[in-house]
Amino acid sequence: MRSLLVMPPFWDPYCPPLGITSLQASLVRSGHDIAIHDYNTDGGLWRAYKSYFEVLQEVIPATRKWNVLRLGPDYFSRHLMAWLSLRDDPKKYGDISRHILNIDGRLELDPATFEPLTRIFEAMFARIDEVTDRLLDEHKPGVFGCTLLTTTLPSAVYILRRAKEKNPEIRTVLGGPGPIMGAGADSPDTHRILEKCPWIDNLVIGEGEVLIDAIIRNRLPRRKVLSLRDVPALESNDGLISLGSMRTERQGLIKDISTLPTPDYTGLTVNAYPNLSVGISRGCAYQCSFCYETTYWKRYRKRPMDSAVHDLRTLSERYGRNRFFLCDSLANFFADDLSNALQEQKLDIKWDAYLRADKELLDQSYVQHLADGGMVRARLGLESADTATLEIMNKKASVDHMGTVLENLAKAGIETSTLWIVGFPTEDERAFQSSLDFLREHKNVIHSADPWQFIFHPTTGDEAVFGRLVAADSFESKYGMRRLYPEEYDDALLVQYYELDIPDAVSTKMDRLERMCALLNEEGIPNPYSMREWRAAAQRWRTLHPQAAREPLKEAWQSVSDSA
């Protein structure tokens, strides 16, 4: 029996999706017949997705002031879910669409103006139908799994419904981090999806190699949310599961992630991605108050460097490519070892990864060592330049260190992509102004800046077992919370959306986001999302820092351009 695992739309195809490529490698090694597909490399679908935001800016001019390609995907997903659920009831669809697209809470919107967006949805799903039917005819899967992210929820449930209609015996599975950040196996949203979508057999939350293997072997029941707590039911006599060389711990986590095979991209259009992808670790050793990584991965695990370098070398040789995105929460814990290994083995590997602005990066010789070892881009979650806000975020970061780290990275020619959170619950005007001042002061050592509005999700589930966002409960208890959308639309949206009950919370966030975007434009700090914008950002960076890498970026652009 063949199983088909897909990345549904919409997800940015920056690199091959590590989830389904890692699962394919593990499951093939366990003897299963697996195929994978990424809908997001379909040119027609991706152009339709981009056109949604172009039209949105025409329909709602206020969105032109925000970085809508960063802010917009969450609202796009909600709007798309509303259309799928209510397209046969124009009045209700128009009403909830008006609520969803009133992003800053102050817009007077006429649902009649949404018609161009509706036509884009219709074209999208006509193409999704074509691709899905082709995949079903070609692979005839007995198990069909879709990756579940916030932005893939609408299309994932739609794709699985079509699969079940075509073959009622097929086993349909949603798997991934969950419908919203931090949602666990006990989340009401997770269970609502299974309840309201009877065509979905299982929803898998968390590390999936063991659970998907058990589903394919029909060792777990249908119509159930599955998570690591279901792994003990699969234990062998010695209390551990053995799948080839892969073994699990008592809590269901894979004991040694170095036993996982090299990701398998077979079935993907690899030249459509500007980077290849690997993972050297799972989880994060930190607990920032806005992040779900600890909730999802439970604890931090790292592979031995020889295992990681084997994957990099294998994939580089197999595909004739040398540029990688490391899909890790943070590279700080292994960056030094990776640079050492790549230099010792004389491997020409260029890598892009997330970093914290930690103390070791204050040493210019260390940063140069990372550059010499292939690092070309550092994604820095700076979040805020206000000390008090950083403390509440549990960032354990120094504003002074942040500036020095940016200077050291830029001096070594490493691109500095900075990420910012606007509207954190305790952020006041003084704190926000600190971030603006920091951006202005350090603009020449910032390759790009990407602001994101703080989005609140309530605490749910058994936190002792499934974890939670670190500060969510304290935010709820301090401020209270309120619904964003009328209760009558819970079933249609599948997910409940909330905001902290802070006066003018939404409008204040959007005002600040607008101001930060305006400052970026004034100071010439890029926030690139299109190929034209990336080219301009790279040219600016090379002008400011002539030592920056050149050729790997050119290759990446070419692969994407050919794909489009």
C-alpha positions as CSV (number, residue, x, y, z in Angstrom):
1,M,0.0,0.0,0.0
2,R,1.4,3.4,-1.0
3,S,1.1,6.4,1.3
4,L,1.2,10.0,0.0
5,L,2.4,12.9,2.1
6,V,2.0,16.4,0.9
7,M,2.7,20.0,1.8
8,P,-0.5,21.7,0.9
9,P,-0.8,25.4,0.0
10,F,0.2,27.9,1.2
11,W,3.7,27.7,2.5
12,D,6.7,29.7,1.3
13,P,8.8,27.3,-0.9
14,Y,12.2,28.6,0.4
15,C,13.5,25.1,0.8
16,P,12.2,21.5,0.4
17,P,9.7,21.0,3.3
18,L,11.7,19.2,6.0
19,G,8.7,17.5,7.6
20,I,7.6,15.4,4.7
21,T,11.1,14.8,3.3
22,S,12.3,13.5,6.7
23,L,9.2,11.4,7.1
24,Q,9.7,9.9,3.6
25,A,13.3,9.0,4.4
26,S,12.4,7.3,7.7
27,L,9.3,5.5,6.4
28,V,11.0,4.2,3.3
29,R,13.8,2.8,5.5
30,S,11.1,1.1,7.6
31,G,9.8,-0.7,4.4
32,H,6.9,1.5,3.4
33,D,6.0,2.7,-0.1
34,I,6.0,6.5,0.2
35,A,5.4,9.4,-2.2
36,I,5.6,13.1,-1.4
37,H,4.5,16.3,-3.2
38,D,4.7,20.0,-2.5
39,Y,1.7,22.0,-4.0
40,N,3.6,25.2,-3.4
41,T,6.0,24.8,-6.3
42,D,3.1,24.9,-8.7
43,G,3.5,28.1,-10.6
44,G,-0.2,28.7,-11.1
45,L,-1.1,28.3,-7.4
46,W,1.8,30.5,-6.3
47,R,0.9,33.3,-8.7
48,A,-2.7,33.1,-7.5
49,Y,-1.5,33.4,-3.8
50,K,0.6,36.5,-4.6
51,S,-2.3,38.0,-6.6
52,Y,-4.5,37.8,-3.6
53,F,-2.3,40.2,-1.7
54,E,-2.0,42.5,-4.7
55,V,-5.7,42.7,-5.0
56,L,-6.1,43.0,-1.2
57,Q,-4.1,46.2,-1.4
58,E,-6.4,47.6,-4.1
59,V,-9.5,46.6,-2.2
60,I,-8.2,47.8,1.2
61,P,-5.7,50.6,0.6
62,A,-4.7,50.7,4.4
63,T,-2.9,47.4,3.8
64,R,-0.3,49.2,1.6
65,K,1.1,50.8,4.7
66,W,1.9,47.4,6.3
67,N,4.3,44.6,5.3
68,V,1.3,42.7,4.1
69,L,3.2,39.7,2.8
70,R,4.4,39.1,6.4
71,L,1.2,40.1,8.2
72,G,-1.3,38.9,5.6
73,P,-0.9,35.1,5.5
74,D,-2.7,34.6,8.8
75,Y,-5.7,36.7,7.6
76,F,-5.6,35.1,4.2
77,S,-5.9,31.7,5.8
78,R,-8.9,32.8,7.9
79,H,-10.6,34.4,4.9
80,L,-10.0,31.3,2.8
81,M,-11.5,29.1,5.6
82,A,-14.5,31.3,5.7
83,W,-15.0,31.0,1.9
84,L,-14.7,27.2,2.0
85,S,-17.2,26.9,4.8
86,L,-19.7,29.6,3.8
87,R,-19.4,30.1,0.0
88,D,-23.0,28.8,-0.4
89,D,-24.3,31.4,2.1
90,P,-23.2,34.8,0.7
91,K,-24.7,36.8,3.5
92,K,-22.8,35.0,6.2
93,Y,-19.6,34.8,4.1
94,G,-19.7,38.5,3.5
95,D,-20.3,39.2,7.2
96,I,-17.4,37.1,8.5
97,S,-15.1,38.3,5.7
98,R,-15.8,41.9,6.8
99,H,-14.7,41.0,10.3
100,I,-11.6,39.1,9.2
101,L,-10.3,41.8,6.7
102,N,-11.0,44.6,9.2
103,I,-7.4,44.0,10.3
104,D,-6.9,47.1,12.3
105,G,-10.4,47.2,13.8
106,R,-11.3,50.6,12.3
107,L,-12.1,49.9,8.7
108,E,-15.6,50.3,7.2
109,L,-15.7,47.5,4.6
110,D,-18.3,46.6,2.0
111,P,-18.4,42.9,1.4
112,A,-19.4,43.6,-2.2
113,T,-15.8,44.8,-2.8
114,F,-14.4,41.3,-1.9
115,E,-15.6,39.8,-5.2
116,P,-12.2,39.9,-6.9
117,L,-10.7,38.0,-3.9
118,T,-13.5,35.4,-4.2
119,R,-12.6,34.9,-7.9
120,I,-9.0,34.2,-6.9
121,F,-10.2,31.6,-4.4
122,E,-12.2,29.9,-7.1
123,A,-9.2,29.8,-9.4
124,M,-7.0,28.5,-6.7
125,F,-9.3,25.6,-5.9
126,A,-9.9,24.7,-9.5
127,R,-6.1,24.2,-9.7
128,I,-6.0,22.4,-6.4
129,D,-8.6,20.0,-7.7
130,E,-6.6,19.3,-10.8
131,V,-3.4,18.6,-8.9
132,T,-5.1,16.5,-6.2
133,D,-6.9,14.3,-8.7
134,R,-3.7,13.8,-10.6
135,L,-1.9,12.7,-7.5
136,L,-4.7,10.3,-6.5
137,D,-4.8,8.8,-9.9
138,E,-1.0,8.5,-10.1
139,H,-0.2,7.1,-6.6
140,K,-3.5,5.5,-5.5
141,P,-2.6,6.0,-1.9
142,G,-4.1,4.0,1.0
143,V,-3.0,6.7,3.4
144,F,-3.0,10.4,2.5
145,G,-1.4,12.9,4.9
146,C,-1.2,16.7,4.8
147,T,1.0,19.0,6.8
148,L,-1.0,21.2,9.2
149,L,0.2,24.7,9.7
150,T,-1.8,27.9,10.4
151,T,-1.6,28.9,6.7
152,T,-2.2,25.4,5.3
153,L,-5.3,24.6,7.4
154,P,-8.0,25.5,4.8
155,S,-6.4,23.8,1.8
156,A,-5.4,20.8,3.9
157,V,-8.9,20.0,5.1
158,Y,-10.2,20.6,1.5
159,I,-7.7,18.3,-0.1
160,L,-8.4,15.5,2.4
161,R,-12.1,15.9,1.8
162,R,-11.6,15.5,-1.9
163,A,-9.4,12.5,-1.4
164,K,-12.1,10.8,0.8
165,E,-14.8,11.6,-1.7
166,K,-12.7,9.9,-4.4
167,N,-11.9,6.9,-2.3
168,P,-14.0,6.5,0.9
169,E,-11.5,3.8,2.1
170,I,-8.5,6.0,2.1
171,R,-7.1,6.9,5.5
172,T,-6.7,10.7,5.8
173,V,-4.3,12.3,8.2
174,L,-3.4,15.9,9.3
175,G,0.0,16.2,10.9
176,G,2.3,19.0,12.2
177,P,2.6,21.7,14.8
178,G,-1.2,22.3,14.8
179,P,-3.8,24.7,13.5
180,I,-2.4,27.7,15.5
181,M,0.9,28.4,17.3
182,G,1.1,26.2,20.5
183,A,-2.1,24.2,20.0
184,G,-1.6,20.8,21.5
185,A,-3.4,17.5,21.4
186,D,-5.9,18.8,24.0
187,S,-6.6,22.1,22.3
188,P,-10.3,22.7,21.6
189,D,-9.3,23.9,18.2
190,T,-7.6,20.6,17.5
191,H,-10.6,18.6,18.5
192,R,-13.0,20.9,16.7
193,I,-11.2,20.2,13.4
194,L,-11.7,16.4,13.9
195,E,-15.3,16.9,15.0
196,K,-16.3,19.2,12.2
197,C,-14.4,17.4,9.5
198,P,-15.6,13.8,9.6
199,W,-13.6,13.0,6.4
200,I,-10.4,13.3,8.5
201,D,-9.4,10.1,10.2
202,N,-6.5,11.3,12.3
203,L,-4.8,14.5,13.5
204,V,-1.2,14.0,14.6
205,I,0.4,16.6,16.8
206,G,4.2,16.5,17.3
207,E,7.1,14.4,16.2
208,G,5.7,12.1,13.6
209,E,8.1,9.3,12.5
210,V,6.8,6.7,15.0
211,L,3.1,7.7,14.8
212,I,2.9,7.9,11.0
213,D,4.6,4.5,10.8
214,A,2.0,3.1,13.2
215,I,-0.9,4.6,11.2
216,I,0.3,3.1,8.0
217,R,0.6,-0.3,9.8
218,N,-3.0,0.2,11.1
219,R,-1.8,0.0,14.7
220,L,-3.7,3.1,15.9
221,P,-7.4,3.8,15.7
222,R,-9.1,6.2,13.3
223,R,-11.1,9.3,14.3
224,K,-8.6,10.2,17.0
225,V,-6.2,13.0,17.8
226,L,-2.8,11.3,18.2
227,S,0.3,12.6,20.0
228,L,3.4,11.4,21.9
229,R,1.2,10.1,24.7
230,D,-0.1,7.4,22.2
231,V,3.4,6.0,21.6
232,P,3.5,3.8,24.8
233,A,0.7,1.7,23.3
234,L,3.1,0.7,20.6
235,E,6.0,-0.3,23.0
236,S,7.8,-3.6,22.6
237,N,8.7,-5.8,25.6
238,D,11.8,-3.8,26.5
239,G,9.7,-0.6,26.8
240,L,11.2,0.9,23.7
241,I,10.1,1.0,20.1
242,S,12.6,-0.2,17.6
243,L,12.2,0.9,13.9
244,G,15.4,-0.2,12.3
245,S,18.0,1.7,14.3
246,M,15.5,4.3,15.6
247,R,14.4,4.0,19.2
248,T,12.2,6.1,21.4
249,E,12.3,7.3,24.9
250,R,9.6,6.6,27.5
251,Q,7.8,9.8,26.6
252,G,7.7,8.9,22.9
253,L,10.4,11.1,21.6
254,I,13.0,9.6,19.3
255,K,16.0,8.8,21.6
256,D,18.8,9.6,19.2
257,I,18.0,11.8,16.2
258,S,21.3,10.9,14.6
259,T,19.7,7.6,13.7
260,L,17.3,9.4,11.4
261,P,18.3,9.1,7.7
262,T,19.1,11.9,5.3
263,P,16.0,13.8,4.2
264,D,14.6,12.3,1.0
265,Y,13.5,14.9,-1.6
266,T,12.3,12.3,-4.2
267,G,9.1,13.5,-5.8
268,L,9.8,17.2,-5.3
269,T,10.8,19.7,-8.0
270,V,14.1,20.5,-6.2
271,N,15.3,23.2,-8.6
272,A,12.2,25.2,-7.6
273,Y,13.7,26.0,-4.2
274,P,16.5,28.5,-3.7
275,N,17.9,26.4,-0.8
276,L,18.2,22.8,0.2
277,S,17.1,21.9,3.8
278,V,18.4,19.9,6.7
279,G,17.9,19.8,10.5
280,I,20.7,19.5,12.9
281,S,18.6,19.7,16.1
282,R,15.1,19.5,17.3
283,G,13.6,21.9,19.9
284,C,15.2,24.9,21.6
285,A,17.0,25.2,24.9
286,Y,15.4,28.6,25.5
287,Q,11.8,29.5,26.5
288,C,10.9,32.8,24.9
289,S,7.4,33.8,26.0
290,F,5.9,34.1,22.5
291,C,7.3,30.9,21.0
292,Y,5.8,27.4,20.6
293,E,9.1,25.5,19.9
294,T,9.3,24.1,23.5
295,T,5.7,23.1,23.3
296,Y,6.1,21.3,20.0
297,W,9.4,19.5,20.4
298,K,9.3,19.0,24.2
299,R,13.0,19.2,24.8
300,Y,16.2,20.0,22.9
301,R,18.1,17.3,21.1
302,K,21.2,17.7,18.9
303,R,22.8,15.4,16.3
304,P,26.5,14.6,16.3
305,M,28.2,16.9,13.8
306,D,29.5,14.0,11.7
307,S,25.9,12.9,11.1
308,A,24.8,16.5,10.2
309,V,27.7,17.0,7.8
310,H,27.0,13.7,6.2
311,D,23.5,14.9,5.3
312,L,24.9,18.2,3.9
313,R,27.5,16.5,1.8
314,T,25.1,13.8,0.6
315,L,22.4,16.3,-0.5
316,S,24.9,18.7,-2.0
317,E,26.5,16.0,-4.2
318,R,23.1,14.5,-5.1
319,Y,21.6,17.8,-6.3
320,G,24.7,19.8,-7.4
321,R,23.8,22.6,-5.0
322,N,25.7,24.1,-2.0
323,R,23.3,26.5,-0.4
324,F,21.3,25.3,2.6
325,F,18.7,26.6,5.0
326,L,19.1,25.0,8.4
327,C,15.6,24.4,9.7
328,D,16.6,24.6,13.4
329,S,15.2,26.8,16.1
330,L,18.7,28.2,16.7
331,A,22.1,27.4,15.4
332,N,24.0,28.9,18.3
333,F,24.4,25.5,19.9
334,F,26.2,23.9,17.0
335,A,27.5,26.8,14.7
336,D,31.1,26.6,15.9
337,D,31.2,22.8,15.4
338,L,29.6,23.1,12.0
339,S,32.1,25.7,10.9
340,N,35.0,23.6,12.1
341,A,33.8,20.5,10.4
342,L,33.1,22.2,7.0
343,Q,36.5,23.9,7.0
344,E,38.4,20.7,8.1
345,Q,36.7,18.7,5.4
346,K,37.1,21.5,2.8
347,L,33.4,21.5,1.9
348,D,32.0,24.4,0.0
349,I,28.6,24.6,1.9
350,K,26.8,27.9,2.4
351,W,24.3,28.1,5.1
352,D,21.5,30.3,6.4
353,A,20.2,29.9,10.0
354,Y,18.6,31.4,13.0
355,L,20.9,32.9,15.6
356,R,20.5,34.5,19.0
357,A,22.6,37.7,19.6
358,D,24.5,35.9,22.3
359,K,27.9,36.7,23.9
360,E,30.1,34.5,21.7
361,L,29.1,36.7,18.7
362,L,30.7,39.7,20.4
363,D,34.0,38.1,19.4
364,Q,34.8,39.2,15.9
365,S,37.3,36.4,15.3
366,Y,34.5,33.9,16.2
367,V,32.0,35.5,13.8
368,Q,34.7,35.5,11.1
369,H,35.1,31.8,11.8
370,L,31.4,31.3,11.1
371,A,31.7,33.2,7.8
372,D,34.8,31.2,6.8
373,G,32.8,28.0,7.7
374,G,30.0,28.9,5.2
375,M,27.5,31.1,7.1
376,V,26.0,33.6,4.7
377,R,22.8,34.7,6.4
378,A,21.9,35.1,10.1
379,R,18.3,35.4,11.1
380,L,18.2,37.3,14.3
381,G,15.1,37.4,16.5
382,L,15.9,40.7,18.1
383,E,12.1,41.3,18.7
384,S,12.6,44.6,20.7
385,A,15.3,47.1,21.6
386,D,13.8,47.8,25.0
387,T,15.5,46.0,27.9
388,A,12.3,45.7,30.1
389,T,10.4,44.2,27.2
390,L,13.2,41.7,26.4
391,E,13.2,40.6,30.0
392,I,9.4,39.9,30.0
393,M,9.9,38.0,26.7
394,N,12.5,35.9,28.5
395,K,14.9,36.6,25.7
396,K,18.0,36.9,28.0
397,A,19.5,39.4,25.6
398,S,21.3,42.7,25.9
399,V,20.4,45.7,23.6
400,D,24.1,46.7,23.7
401,H,25.1,43.2,22.7
402,M,22.6,43.2,19.8
403,G,24.2,46.2,18.2
404,T,27.7,44.8,18.5
405,V,26.6,41.5,17.1
406,L,25.1,43.1,14.1
407,E,28.3,45.1,13.5
408,N,30.4,41.9,13.8
409,L,28.2,39.9,11.4
410,A,28.1,42.7,8.9
411,K,31.9,43.1,9.1
412,A,32.3,39.4,8.2
413,G,29.9,39.9,5.2
414,I,27.1,37.8,6.8
415,E,23.6,39.0,5.9
416,T,21.7,40.1,9.0
417,S,18.0,39.5,8.8
418,T,16.3,41.0,11.9
419,L,12.9,40.0,13.2
420,W,10.8,42.3,15.3
421,I,7.6,41.9,17.4
422,V,5.3,44.9,17.4
423,G,2.7,45.2,20.1
424,F,3.9,42.9,22.7
425,P,1.5,43.1,25.6
426,T,3.8,45.2,27.9
427,E,5.2,47.3,25.1
428,D,4.4,51.0,25.7
429,E,5.3,54.0,23.5
430,R,8.7,54.4,25.0
431,A,9.6,50.8,24.5
432,F,8.4,50.9,20.9
433,Q,10.4,54.1,20.2
434,S,13.5,52.3,21.5
435,S,13.1,49.8,18.7
436,L,12.7,52.5,16.1
437,D,15.8,54.3,17.4
438,F,17.8,51.1,17.3
439,L,16.8,50.5,13.7
440,R,17.8,54.0,12.7
441,E,21.1,53.8,14.5
442,H,22.1,50.4,13.1
443,K,20.6,50.6,9.6
444,N,23.9,50.1,7.8
445,V,24.6,46.8,9.5
446,I,21.0,45.5,9.1
447,H,20.6,43.6,5.8
448,S,16.8,43.5,6.3
449,A,14.1,44.0,8.9
450,D,10.8,42.1,9.2
451,P,8.3,43.4,11.8
452,W,5.5,41.1,12.9
453,Q,2.5,41.9,15.1
454,F,2.2,40.0,18.4
455,I,-0.6,37.4,18.1
456,F,-2.0,36.1,21.3
457,H,-3.1,32.5,21.8
458,P,-4.7,31.3,25.0
459,T,-3.3,28.5,27.2
460,T,-5.0,25.1,26.5
461,G,-4.4,21.5,27.4
462,D,-2.5,19.7,30.1
463,E,0.6,22.0,30.3
464,A,2.5,19.4,32.5
465,V,2.4,17.0,29.6
466,F,2.0,19.0,26.5
467,G,3.6,22.3,27.4
468,R,2.4,25.8,26.7
469,L,3.5,29.2,25.5
470,V,5.6,30.3,28.5
471,A,3.7,33.6,29.3
472,A,0.3,32.9,27.8
473,D,-1.3,32.1,31.2
474,S,0.1,35.2,32.8
475,F,-1.1,37.4,30.0
476,E,-4.6,35.9,30.3
477,S,-4.7,36.4,34.0
478,K,-3.4,40.0,33.8
479,Y,-5.5,41.4,31.0
480,G,-8.2,38.9,30.2
481,M,-9.1,38.1,26.7
482,R,-11.9,38.6,24.1
483,R,-13.0,37.0,20.9
484,L,-11.9,38.5,17.6
485,Y,-14.9,37.1,15.7
486,P,-18.5,36.3,16.6
487,E,-19.0,33.0,18.3
488,E,-21.5,31.9,15.6
489,Y,-18.6,31.5,13.2
490,D,-16.4,29.2,15.3
491,D,-17.5,26.1,13.3
492,A,-17.0,27.8,10.0
493,L,-13.4,28.9,10.9
494,L,-12.6,25.7,12.8
495,V,-10.3,27.8,15.1
496,Q,-11.2,30.3,17.7
497,Y,-9.2,33.6,17.6
498,Y,-8.7,35.8,20.6
499,E,-7.1,39.1,21.5
500,L,-6.0,40.2,25.0
501,D,-8.6,42.6,26.5
502,I,-6.4,45.6,26.3
503,P,-8.0,48.9,25.2
504,D,-7.3,49.6,21.6
505,A,-4.9,46.7,21.4
506,V,-5.4,45.9,17.7
507,S,-5.4,49.5,16.5
508,T,-2.3,50.3,18.6
509,K,-0.4,47.3,17.1
510,M,-1.3,48.3,13.6
511,D,-0.4,51.9,14.1
512,R,3.0,50.9,15.4
513,L,3.5,48.4,12.6
514,E,2.7,51.1,10.1
515,R,5.2,53.4,11.8
516,M,7.9,50.8,11.7
517,C,7.3,50.0,8.1
518,A,7.5,53.8,7.3
519,L,10.8,54.1,9.1
520,L,12.2,51.2,7.2
521,N,11.3,52.9,3.9
522,E,12.7,56.2,5.1
523,E,16.0,54.7,6.2
524,G,16.3,52.4,3.2
525,I,16.2,49.2,5.3
526,P,14.8,46.5,3.0
527,N,12.0,44.1,3.9
528,P,12.2,42.0,0.8
529,Y,9.6,39.5,-0.3
530,S,9.7,39.6,-4.2
531,M,12.7,38.6,-6.3
532,R,13.1,42.2,-7.4
533,E,13.2,43.3,-3.7
534,W,15.7,40.6,-2.8
535,R,18.0,41.6,-5.7
536,A,17.9,45.2,-4.5
537,A,18.6,44.2,-0.9
538,A,21.6,42.2,-2.0
539,Q,23.0,45.0,-4.1
540,R,22.6,47.4,-1.2
541,W,24.3,44.9,1.1
542,R,27.3,44.4,-1.2
543,T,27.7,48.1,-1.6
544,L,27.8,48.5,2.2
545,H,29.8,45.4,2.8
546,P,31.9,44.4,-0.3
547,Q,33.1,41.2,1.4
548,A,29.6,39.7,1.4
549,A,29.0,36.5,-0.5
550,R,27.8,36.8,-4.1
551,E,27.6,33.7,-6.2
552,P,25.3,31.6,-3.9
553,L,22.6,34.2,-4.0
554,K,22.8,34.5,-7.8
555,E,22.3,30.7,-8.0
556,A,19.3,30.8,-5.7
557,W,17.6,33.6,-7.7
558,Q,18.1,31.7,-10.9
559,S,16.5,28.5,-9.6
560,V,13.5,30.4,-8.4
561,S,13.2,32.4,-11.6
562,D,13.3,29.2,-13.7
563,S,10.6,27.7,-11.5
564,A,8.3,30.7,-11.8
